[in-house]
Amino acid sequence: MDALNEAIGAVNDVFWTYLVIPLLVLVGVYFTVRSKAVQIRLLPDMVRDLRSAPEVAPDGKKAISAFQAFSISAAARVGTGNIAGVAIAIALGGPGAVFWMWLMGLIMGSAAFVESTLAQLFKVRHSTGYRGGPAYYMQHGLRARWMGVLFAVVIIFTFGFAFVMVQSNSIAAAISNSVSTATGQDAAGWLAPLVGGTLVVLVAIVVFGGVRRIAHVAQMTVPFMALIYLVLGIVVVAMNIEQVPTVFGDIVGAAFGIREIGAAGVGTAIMMGVRRGLFSNEAGMGSAPNAGATAAVSHPVKQGLAQTFGIYFDTLFVCSITAFIILVSNPTYGEEVGAQLTQNALEANLGSWALHLLTVIIFLLAFTSVLGNFYYSESNLVFLTNSRTALTVLRLVIVGMLFLGAVASLDVVWSVADVTMGVMAVINLVAIAPLGALALRLLKDYQEQRKQGLDPVFTRDRLPDIEGVQCWESDRVRDTSAVS
């Protein structure tokens, strides 16, 4: 097993150093410049557009709202990447990894805007509303179904298999650490299989209920759990407020090699910051657009902005809280302990009750992440085939991965996730690079309508030269009321 992990790690280092990271930076900077930093400039619109009311779906029920679509993507984003992923980045890359996580999150916010706007533009109708994502804009926008098929297969493997295993592995590790703390003894060998089996049952109940049930659970759970976690983190930071300037100094200093902390050099800090940051916020990776496409909004840019807000919520809020919880607690660098590092830091500041509360938070956040991961897999399977049998098989395989992840080695699980995540990002970035001009044209249309005091509405006759658009008919009713 060690040899396998080392081999995967060697592939990861080469793949990320010479292809993934340069491509992320190139595309992120390009869209930041071309959009005039849309991810910063239109922050007020991001919040406002989350309140957009949904349309009625073909089955007579309400379609997925902008906020529900945001919640589905947040369910996949806000999970173990924010708690275990950040802890791993700091343990291996030192505090400097946090700086590179922040920087890449800000830069890649422009790519997140582009990919989710494109997903809205090229979405297709479904019985419960809409479906879409990179596979769909590759087929209808680039006229390259083969590329869409490749992406669909990769995202199913990444989110349905690899990331599901990461989530269940982190849940099992957090529960084992909590039990060990409470009893003063190592957790029993049967605990991890028990956790895996329980997850299988709970997830199966939800995922066999369809996208509306996933959206409802995510909408109710993610904001509440994230808020509790943020409050805990703020309390810890307030208790150690005198250390905050030092922590900032360590983050910036270690990021550029000014302060060597632990065994991590600048290269390791960059690598871990970018990898764990991408796992957490998913900007440019092509996952969030699958959720963004489900929203029934009046203009594609509205959901592009709403999904961009997820980068702030995830990286600059939740991940930063984890980083400060750990860094004000004088962690030991060089040990990959995942969520346990965050748990132990909370325990050191607030007592053992905080460690157990974090276990509950990790469980619920990771649980909703699994639901978001499942939806991404299901949406892309439907792109490949309409077979009900295939869908049932996918659901069964995913719940099986939950059990396997709970009992597998943490090192191997995270290494496999890094490989598949990088492949996904490369395929998606290659696709949005030429299609991004369409998202920028939509942004211009959106801003012109805002300047006129209108609530922006898009119909495909506004940009008639764009081919492959499946929805956005010209008979849509315009709301000419003043912008609230």
C-alpha atoms as one frame of an Amber mdcrd trajectory, in Angstrom:
protein
   0.000   0.000   0.000   2.880   2.392   0.780   4.438   1.687  -2.602   1.118
   2.413  -4.353   0.712   5.691  -2.493   4.271   6.753  -3.313   3.738   5.958
  -7.000   0.495   7.958  -7.131   2.185  10.792  -5.248   5.039  10.935  -7.767
   2.553  11.146 -10.648   0.637  13.858  -8.814   3.726  16.000  -8.266   4.686
  15.996 -11.951   1.090  16.374 -13.191   0.242  19.300 -10.923   3.601  21.091
 -11.179   3.895  21.106 -14.954   0.290  21.078 -16.178  -2.539  21.666 -13.692
  -1.167  24.641 -11.711   0.181  26.556 -14.760  -3.137  26.037 -16.570  -5.157
  27.174 -13.542  -3.078  30.342 -13.215  -3.141  31.104 -16.939  -6.913  30.695
 -17.325  -7.718  32.401 -14.013  -5.592  35.469 -14.759  -6.907  35.666 -18.336
 -10.574  35.742 -17.268  -9.831  38.080 -14.361  -8.333  40.616 -16.773 -10.968
  40.141 -19.500 -13.881  40.435 -17.051 -12.274  43.344 -15.185 -12.212  41.260
 -12.007 -15.903  40.320 -12.090 -15.364  38.151  -8.992 -14.617  41.277  -6.949
 -16.454  44.002  -8.842 -19.941  42.486  -8.716 -19.961  41.123  -5.178 -23.209
  42.998  -4.287 -24.954  41.414  -7.287 -23.865  37.965  -6.130 -25.774  38.350
  -2.878 -28.797  39.959  -4.535 -29.144  37.304  -7.233 -29.319  34.511  -4.660
 -32.834  35.757  -3.870 -34.187  35.179  -7.395 -37.532  33.329  -7.426 -37.662
  30.028  -9.377 -39.904  29.176 -12.321 -42.437  26.338 -12.440 -40.977  23.067
 -13.756 -42.690  20.946 -16.449 -44.063  18.602 -13.763 -45.978  21.498 -12.176
 -43.732  21.917  -9.137 -41.249  24.689  -8.467 -37.940  24.326 -10.268 -34.650
  24.594  -8.400 -34.149  28.158  -7.150 -30.910  30.133  -7.386 -30.316  29.630
  -3.661 -31.054  25.893  -3.846 -28.600  25.499  -6.735 -26.063  27.420  -4.671
 -26.814  25.099  -1.715 -26.240  21.964  -3.813 -22.842  23.231  -4.937 -22.067
  24.461  -1.410 -23.020  21.016  -0.110 -20.274  19.555  -2.290 -17.831  22.380
  -1.511 -18.307  22.830   2.223 -17.204  19.562   3.766 -14.038  17.780   4.634
 -12.047  19.961   2.231 -12.629  22.876   4.580 -11.713  20.985   7.736  -9.564
  17.973   6.899  -8.214  19.358   3.600  -7.019  22.637   5.095  -5.485  20.758
   8.018  -3.551  18.500   5.641  -2.381  21.509   3.608  -1.039  23.203   6.754
   0.484  20.024   8.185   2.418  19.303   4.972   2.811  22.753   3.410   3.060
  24.915   6.513   1.127  28.161   7.054   2.226  29.423   3.633  -0.218  26.991
   2.012  -3.056  29.163   3.341  -1.826  32.206   1.391  -1.743  30.275  -1.871
  -5.186  28.881  -1.111  -6.497  32.436  -0.717  -4.747  33.745  -3.822  -5.891
  30.918  -6.091  -9.435  31.226  -4.755  -9.541  34.922  -5.681  -7.967  34.409
  -9.103 -10.102  31.391  -9.975 -13.302  33.190  -8.991 -13.382  34.536 -12.556
 -13.200  31.002 -13.968 -15.979  29.938 -11.592 -18.125  32.761 -13.000 -17.424
  31.747 -16.596 -18.089  28.027 -16.159 -21.404  28.465 -14.312 -22.616  31.138
 -16.741 -21.844  28.792 -19.629 -23.667  25.978 -17.845 -26.767  28.180 -17.651
 -26.489  29.234 -21.303 -26.267  25.664 -22.622 -28.546  23.909 -20.108 -31.294
  21.549 -21.275 -34.808  20.893 -20.028 -35.613  18.075 -17.649 -38.823  16.895
 -16.000 -37.891  18.617 -12.721 -36.491  21.740 -14.370 -33.048  21.849 -15.977
 -29.794  19.948 -16.262 -26.427  21.082 -17.515 -22.732  21.444 -16.836 -19.409
  21.148 -18.660 -20.438  18.013 -20.566 -23.405  19.910 -21.976 -21.513  23.059
 -22.973 -18.799  20.908 -24.516 -21.424  19.200 -26.689 -23.659  22.168 -27.525
 -21.124  24.990 -27.306 -17.956  23.390 -28.685 -19.829  20.797 -30.779 -17.537
  18.177 -29.257 -19.668  15.436 -27.732 -16.607  13.219 -27.403 -15.132  15.774
 -25.019 -18.385  15.919 -23.048 -18.404  12.128 -22.783 -14.810  12.131 -21.528
 -15.589  14.792 -18.935 -18.756  12.991 -17.819 -16.847   9.761 -17.226 -14.088
  11.553 -15.294 -16.471  13.521 -13.066 -18.490  10.397 -12.273 -15.311   8.659
 -11.163 -14.000  11.738  -9.313 -17.134  12.708  -7.399 -19.020   9.432  -7.338
 -16.068   7.313  -6.300 -12.915   9.192  -5.186 -14.482  12.186  -3.407 -17.183
  10.068  -1.795 -14.425   7.926  -0.304 -12.652  11.062   0.976 -15.807  12.232
   2.737 -16.573   8.894   4.403 -12.909   8.453   5.352 -12.913  11.828   7.099
 -16.172  11.061   8.895 -14.816   7.734  10.164 -11.522   9.360  11.249 -13.318
  12.175  13.102 -15.637   9.765  14.915 -12.727   7.481  15.838 -10.776  10.426
  17.244 -13.829  11.569  19.198 -14.358   8.095  20.663 -10.665   7.781  21.563
 -10.748  11.135  23.349 -13.871  10.205  25.299 -12.697   6.733  26.344  -8.951
   7.300  26.601  -8.385   4.217  24.429  -7.942   3.541  20.719 -11.235   3.153
  18.843 -12.351  -0.444  18.295 -11.616  -2.035  14.941 -15.312  -2.479  14.202
 -16.078   1.250  14.504 -15.004   2.281  10.994 -17.053  -0.492   9.292 -20.027
   0.485  11.461 -19.693   4.128  10.403 -19.443   3.068   6.771 -22.542   0.908
   7.024 -24.524   3.683   8.692 -23.540   6.142   5.966 -24.650   3.677   3.304
 -28.150   3.517   4.788 -28.536   7.274   5.365 -27.254   8.331   1.946 -29.336
   5.703   0.138 -32.514   7.081   1.726 -31.795  10.543   0.324 -30.261   9.832
  -3.095 -33.055   7.517  -4.153 -35.404  10.454  -3.576 -34.087  12.597  -6.452
 -32.620  16.082  -6.899 -35.389  17.915  -5.041 -34.739  15.903  -1.889 -30.990
  16.520  -2.257 -31.595  20.264  -2.681 -33.938  20.359   0.326 -31.503  18.553
   2.629 -28.582  20.706   1.449 -30.567  23.939   1.820 -31.530  23.076   5.394
 -28.195  21.655   6.571 -25.253  23.477   4.989 -25.890  27.065   6.170 -26.733
  25.946   9.724 -23.687  23.702  10.184 -21.354  26.184   8.519 -22.643  28.937
  10.817 -21.992  26.865  13.945 -18.483  26.078  12.732 -17.794  29.726  11.927
 -18.975  30.768  15.392 -16.641  28.225  17.019 -13.770  29.489  14.930 -14.465
  33.139  15.706 -14.542  32.319  19.422 -11.147  30.588  19.166  -9.663  33.514
  17.240 -11.103  35.992  19.772  -9.541  34.005  22.616  -6.170  34.240  20.884
  -6.543  37.678  19.332  -3.047  38.704  20.346  -1.649  35.923  18.127  -3.505
  37.000  14.968  -0.770  39.407  13.712   1.819  36.669  14.207  -0.351  34.162
  12.351  -0.748  36.555   9.423   2.996  37.091   9.432   3.628  33.336   9.409
   1.164  32.813   6.527   2.728  35.500   4.315   6.295  34.837   5.373   6.095
  31.077   4.826   4.330  31.582   1.472   7.424  33.305   0.057  10.077  31.441
   2.015  10.858  34.390   4.282  10.057  32.227   7.301  10.779  28.532   7.001
   8.310  26.814   9.316   8.514  23.057   9.734   9.946  21.094   6.824   7.783
  22.819   4.194   9.472  24.942   1.537   7.805  27.401  -0.852   7.191  24.727
  -3.476   5.399  22.465  -1.018   3.338  25.379   0.307   2.201  26.319  -3.202
   1.452  22.734  -4.157  -0.565  21.937  -1.045  -2.342  25.298  -1.045  -3.486
  24.948  -4.643  -4.442  21.262  -4.392  -6.392  21.540  -1.167  -7.854  24.874
  -2.218  -9.155  23.398  -5.468 -10.558  20.390  -3.630 -12.389  22.760  -1.314
 -13.735  25.526  -3.586 -13.744  23.575  -6.901 -13.259  26.786  -8.919 -12.565
  25.995 -12.561 -12.827  22.267 -11.959 -16.190  21.927 -13.698 -18.203  20.553
 -10.786 -20.220  23.553  -9.517 -21.654  24.282 -13.001 -23.597  21.014 -12.760
 -25.509  22.515  -9.833 -25.570  26.014 -11.305 -27.316  24.773 -14.448 -30.299
  23.468 -12.456 -31.352  26.945 -11.314 -34.351  28.597 -12.976 -33.133  32.203
 -13.291 -33.938  35.017 -15.701 -30.353  35.525 -16.894 -27.353  33.129 -17.072
 -25.073  35.668 -15.392 -27.207  35.603 -12.231 -26.243  32.022 -11.512 -22.670
  32.636 -12.631 -22.411  35.312  -9.943 -24.213  33.200  -7.348 -21.773  30.343
  -7.849 -18.828  32.758  -7.729 -20.022  33.837  -4.294 -19.440  30.231  -3.245
 -15.686  30.829  -3.601 -15.844  33.594  -0.999 -18.075  31.549   1.275 -15.844
  28.506   1.007 -12.242  29.690   0.753 -12.213  33.129   2.359 -14.663  32.323
   5.165 -14.815  28.639   6.081 -11.264  27.613   5.070  -9.805  30.697   6.737
 -11.563  29.877   9.990 -10.042  26.381   9.933  -6.604  27.830   9.241  -6.783
  30.241  12.176  -8.173  27.592  14.537  -5.102  25.476  13.772  -2.446  28.178
  13.549  -3.268  29.901  16.859  -2.878  26.500  18.529   0.836  26.046  17.665
   0.433  22.890  15.540   3.134  20.307  14.849   3.964  20.424  11.148   4.868
  17.479   8.981   2.176  15.069  10.162  -0.769  14.350   7.858  -3.564  13.877
  10.367  -6.482  15.443   8.514  -9.545  16.421  10.527  -7.897  15.293  13.766
  -5.542  18.306  13.622  -8.545  20.657  13.563 -10.337  18.658  16.257  -7.320
  18.724  18.542  -6.858  22.459  18.024 -10.479  23.104  19.027 -10.121  20.846
  22.051  -6.995  22.711  23.173  -8.864  26.021  23.104 -12.430  25.156  24.099
 -12.302  21.762  25.771 -13.278  18.239  24.746 -16.926  19.211  24.140 -15.789
  21.272  21.124 -13.970  18.257  19.678 -17.160  16.197  19.869 -19.268  19.021
  18.446 -16.851  19.288  15.521 -17.310  15.568  14.948 -21.028  16.190  14.511
 -20.346  19.132  12.191 -17.902  17.083  10.091 -20.436  14.287   9.861 -23.236
  16.547   8.628 -21.085  18.632   6.272 -19.446  15.550   4.781 -22.851  13.885
   4.538 -24.261  16.774   2.487 -21.048  16.806   0.419 -21.769  13.198  -0.512
 -25.252  14.249  -1.637 -23.806  17.019  -3.799 -21.244  14.578  -5.192 -24.004
  12.140  -6.021 -25.990  14.766  -7.911 -22.963  15.652 -10.040 -22.506  11.972
 -10.871 -26.176  11.435 -11.658 -26.396  14.513 -13.883 -23.446  13.358 -15.953
 -24.683   9.791 -16.178 -27.922  11.136 -17.678 -25.753  12.929 -20.249 -24.273
   9.541 -21.206 -27.436   7.435 -21.063 -31.089   7.573 -20.032 -30.992   3.990
 -18.757 -32.783   3.631 -15.418 -30.741   0.494 -14.803 -27.494   2.428 -15.182
 -28.749   5.022 -12.717 -29.618   2.355 -10.175 -26.193   0.754 -10.607 -24.510
   4.147 -10.114 -26.427   4.716  -6.875 -25.459   1.300  -5.580 -21.785   1.766
  -6.514 -21.654   5.168  -4.803 -23.074   3.859  -1.537 -20.568   1.010  -1.835
 -17.743   3.564  -2.156 -18.959   5.125   1.084 -18.281   1.906   2.937 -14.932
   1.352   1.228 -13.765   4.899   1.990 -14.601   4.536   5.682 -12.189   1.601
   6.070  -9.486   2.622   3.547  -6.136   4.343   4.136  -6.336   8.157   4.285
  -3.140   8.580   2.236  -4.334   6.511  -0.725  -7.821   8.047  -0.720  -6.518
  11.617  -0.905  -3.860  10.752  -3.506  -6.398   9.178  -5.867  -8.696  12.187
  -5.392  -5.832  14.535  -6.380  -5.228  12.677  -9.650  -8.852  12.578 -10.768
  -9.472  16.171  -9.640  -6.540  17.382 -11.716  -7.714  15.525 -14.829 -11.183
  17.033 -14.430  -9.803  20.546 -14.108  -7.617  20.220 -17.204 -10.486  19.028
 -19.419 -12.803  21.780 -18.171 -10.245  24.584 -18.462  -9.426  23.569 -22.028
 -13.157  23.832 -22.806 -13.946  27.166 -21.128 -10.899  28.927 -22.606 -12.516
  29.303 -26.087 -16.113  29.465 -24.791 -15.359  32.151 -22.215 -15.972  34.915
 -24.763 -19.670  33.981 -24.695 -19.822  34.361 -20.922 -18.207  37.791 -21.227
 -20.807  38.844 -23.811 -23.545  37.728 -21.451 -21.895  39.722 -18.664 -21.987
  42.833 -20.859 -25.688  42.262 -21.598 -26.415  41.780 -17.890 -24.604  44.992
 -16.923 -26.326  47.042 -19.631 -29.727  45.979 -18.326 -28.700  46.777 -14.756
 -27.653  50.273 -15.843 -31.152  50.734 -17.304 -32.662  49.911 -13.911 -34.001
  46.536 -15.085 -33.948  43.114 -13.522 -31.866  41.427 -16.270 -33.685  38.931
 -18.486 -31.945  36.982 -21.231 -33.534  35.489 -24.337 -31.513  33.892 -27.084
 -32.621  36.482 -29.641 -30.487  39.032 -27.739 -27.393  37.166 -28.977 -28.793
  35.365 -32.062 -25.391  34.330 -33.422 -24.741  31.963 -30.497 -25.450  28.417
 -31.681 -26.370  25.368 -29.625 -28.585  27.133 -27.068 -31.365  24.721 -26.051
 -33.471  27.000 -23.828 -33.938  30.769 -23.357 -36.752  31.144 -25.916 -37.656
  34.627 -27.139 -41.205  34.401 -25.766 -39.981  34.651 -22.172 -41.743  37.466
 -20.323 -39.553  40.403 -19.345 -39.892  41.867 -15.894 -39.444  45.593 -16.454
 -39.736  46.531 -12.816 -36.952  48.513 -11.202 -34.109  46.607  -9.658 -34.545
  46.115  -5.922
